[in-house]
């Protein structure tokens, strides 16, 4: 299982990083977060694959 960590990303850049990574790894994503909430943004992503099947568990707050 692979885990994408946002812990090393500065807090003010986490939402933008998550948005970019999500768009590159899974599907194009057009998500928005209120600017005052961006510094508190947290997300967790776990990836696991079996052959041609990939399972993704994404946990994030309401956006």
Buried (B, 14 or more C-beta within 10 A) or exposed (E): EEEBEBEEBEEEBBBEBBBEBBEEBEEEBEEEBEEEEBEEBEBEBEBEEEEEEEEBEBEBEEB
